[in-house]
Amino acid sequence: MIGTPDRSATSPALTFIGEGPFRGILEDAGDGDFYMGDALAALATAAVAPAIQGAARDMYLRAKCQELLCEILEAAERGELVPYTPSAGLCRAEMERLMTARRLIADRFDEKLTLDQIARTAGLNRTKPTQGFREVFGQSVADCLAEQRLSRAARDLTSSDRPVSVVGYDAGYLNNASFARAFTRRYGLCPSDYRRAGGQVTLNAA
């Protein structure tokens, strides 16, 4: 994962490779360039060019690098890293609103969300999420919403014994037939068969 400051700034660019327990967090954030806010840029500058000299310099440098890494990991886990995607034709403010829209879906996928509601809540016009989600995240708004709902349903099917219809309803599907169709298309098995298989299936390409 590459963390990149705003191109108008003079802060350093940073490259991170996630390993061990942090790999999943960084992989979820995705590969590519990200805007670096003022707070992260200040930490990066302090780590690259520490103001302290003498015997304490190495300790200070390690501490700043650890603090920077912790802040980036926390931002990645919260979904707050803002991608820098010039091909999408979106300014930084629009990218931040697009991330707000994505977090809204992640937090409220079980509600009856509409494109207009998502756009309005994030402060975007209706066309920006449609264009931005495809160009930045490689999926439509509807695909992102379905991914969140079906992932939740898959976890519930293997971790609980609740009826399939209840699992689908809690994931945001008001109709059991539409839930079964969407789930089968995603996982290659109907919900009941997926539960019997213990979730040990090969995921279909979205």
C-alpha positions in Angstrom: 0.0 0.0 0.0 1.4 3.4 -0.9 0.4 6.4 1.1 0.8 9.6 -0.8 0.2 13.2 0.4 -1.9 15.7 -1.4 0.0 16.6 -4.6 -0.1 20.3 -3.8 1.9 19.6 -0.6 5.6 19.0 -0.1 5.3 16.1 2.3 7.1 12.8 1.6 5.5 9.8 -0.1 5.5 6.6 1.9 5.4 3.0 0.8 3.9 0.3 3.1 3.8 -3.5 2.6 1.4 -5.1 5.0 2.5 -8.4 6.6 1.4 -10.5 9.6 -1.7 -9.4 11.5 -1.9 -6.1 9.6 -2.0 -7.6 6.2 -5.8 -7.9 6.1 -6.3 -4.3 7.1 -4.0 -3.0 4.4 -5.4 -5.3 1.8 -8.9 -4.1 2.6 -7.7 -0.5 2.0 -6.4 -1.6 -1.5 -3.3 -0.9 -3.4 -2.5 2.5 -4.9 -2.1 6.1 -3.8 -3.9 7.8 -0.9 -4.1 11.3 0.2 -2.2 12.1 3.4 -3.9 14.5 5.7 -2.1 17.2 7.6 -1.7 15.1 10.8 -0.2 12.1 8.9 2.0 14.4 6.8 3.4 16.1 10.0 4.2 12.6 11.5 5.8 11.5 8.2 8.0 14.7 8.1 9.0 14.2 11.7 10.0 10.6 10.9 11.9 11.4 7.8 13.6 14.5 9.2 13.6 14.3 13.0 14.3 17.6 14.8 16.1 15.9 17.7 19.8 15.1 17.4 22.2 13.3 19.6 21.7 10.0 21.5 17.9 10.4 21.6 17.6 10.7 17.8 17.2 7.0 17.0 14.7 6.5 19.7 12.7 9.5 18.6 12.8 8.3 15.0 11.5 4.8 15.9 8.8 6.3 18.0 7.6 8.6 15.2 7.6 5.7 12.7 5.6 3.5 15.0 3.1 6.4 15.7 2.7 7.0 12.0 2.2 3.3 11.3 -0.4 3.1 14.0 -2.3 6.1 12.7 -2.3 4.7 9.2 -3.5 1.3 10.3 -6.3 2.9 12.4 -7.4 5.0 9.4 -7.3 2.0 7.1 -9.4 -0.1 9.6 -12.0 2.7 9.8 -12.1 3.1 6.0 -10.8 6.7 6.2 -7.9 6.5 3.8 -8.9 8.6 0.8 -7.6 7.1 -2.5 -5.8 9.4 -5.0 -7.4 8.5 -8.3 -6.8 11.2 -11.0 -8.4 9.1 -13.7 -11.8 9.3 -11.8 -11.9 13.1 -12.4 -12.7 13.7 -8.7 -11.2 16.3 -6.5 -10.0 15.5 -3.0 -13.3 16.8 -1.4 -15.3 14.6 -3.7 -13.1 11.6 -3.0 -13.7 12.2 0.8 -17.4 12.3 0.2 -17.2 9.1 -1.9 -15.5 7.4 1.1 -18.3 8.7 3.3 -20.8 7.1 1.0 -18.9 3.8 1.1 -18.8 3.9 4.9 -22.5 4.7 5.0 -23.1 1.4 3.0 -20.8 -0.5 5.3 -22.6 0.8 8.5 -26.2 0.8 7.3 -26.4 -2.0 4.6 -29.2 -3.6 6.4 -31.5 -0.6 5.8 -33.4 0.1 2.6 -30.8 2.5 1.2 -31.3 4.1 -2.2 -28.8 5.8 -4.5 -30.4 9.2 -3.9 -30.2 8.7 -0.1 -26.6 7.6 -0.2 -25.6 10.6 -2.5 -27.6 13.1 -0.4 -26.1 11.9 2.9 -22.6 12.0 1.5 -23.1 15.5 0.0 -22.8 14.3 -3.6 -25.0 14.7 -6.6 -26.6 11.6 -7.9 -24.1 11.0 -10.7 -20.9 11.1 -8.6 -21.4 7.9 -6.7 -22.4 6.1 -9.9 -19.3 7.2 -11.7 -16.9 7.2 -8.7 -17.7 3.8 -7.3 -17.0 2.1 -10.7 -13.8 4.1 -11.3 -12.3 4.0 -7.8 -13.7 0.8 -6.2 -14.3 -1.2 -9.4 -17.9 -1.9 -8.6 -21.3 -0.2 -8.7 -23.1 1.2 -5.7 -25.5 -1.7 -5.9 -22.7 -4.2 -6.0 -21.1 -2.7 -3.0 -24.3 -2.8 -1.1 -24.9 -6.5 -2.1 -21.4 -7.4 -1.1 -21.9 -6.0 2.4 -25.3 -7.7 2.8 -24.2 -11.1 1.5 -21.0 -11.1 3.5 -23.1 -10.5 6.7 -25.5 -13.2 5.7 -22.7 -15.7 5.0 -21.2 -15.1 8.5 -24.6 -15.5 10.1 -25.4 -18.7 8.3 -22.2 -20.4 9.6 -22.2 -18.9 13.1 -25.9 -19.2 14.1 -28.8 -21.6 13.7 -31.4 -18.9 12.9 -33.8 -19.6 10.0 -32.5 -18.6 6.6 -35.3 -16.1 6.1 -34.4 -14.3 9.3 -30.7 -14.2 8.2 -31.7 -12.7 4.9 -34.0 -10.2 6.5 -31.4 -9.0 9.0 -28.9 -8.6 6.1 -31.3 -6.2 4.4 -33.3 -8.5 2.1 -37.1 -8.0 2.6 -37.9 -10.9 0.2 -36.5 -14.4 0.8 -36.6 -15.3 -2.8 -34.4 -12.3 -3.8 -32.0 -13.1 -1.0 -31.7 -16.8 -2.1 -31.1 -15.7 -5.8 -28.5 -13.1 -4.8 -26.7 -15.5 -2.4 -26.6 -18.4 -4.9 -25.2 -16.1 -7.6 -22.5 -14.9 -5.2 -21.5 -18.1 -3.5 -22.6 -20.8 -5.9 -24.8 -22.5 -3.3 -28.2 -21.6 -1.9 -28.2 -20.4 1.7 -29.2 -23.8 3.2 -26.6 -25.7 1.3 -24.0 -23.1 2.2 -24.8 -23.6 5.8 -24.5 -27.4 5.5 -21.2 -27.0 3.8 -20.0 -24.9 6.7 -19.1 -22.0 4.4 -16.4 -24.1 2.7 -17.1 -23.1 -0.9 -15.2 -21.3 -3.7 -16.5 -17.8 -4.0 -17.9 -16.9 -7.4 -16.5 -13.8 -9.2 -18.7 -10.8 -8.5 
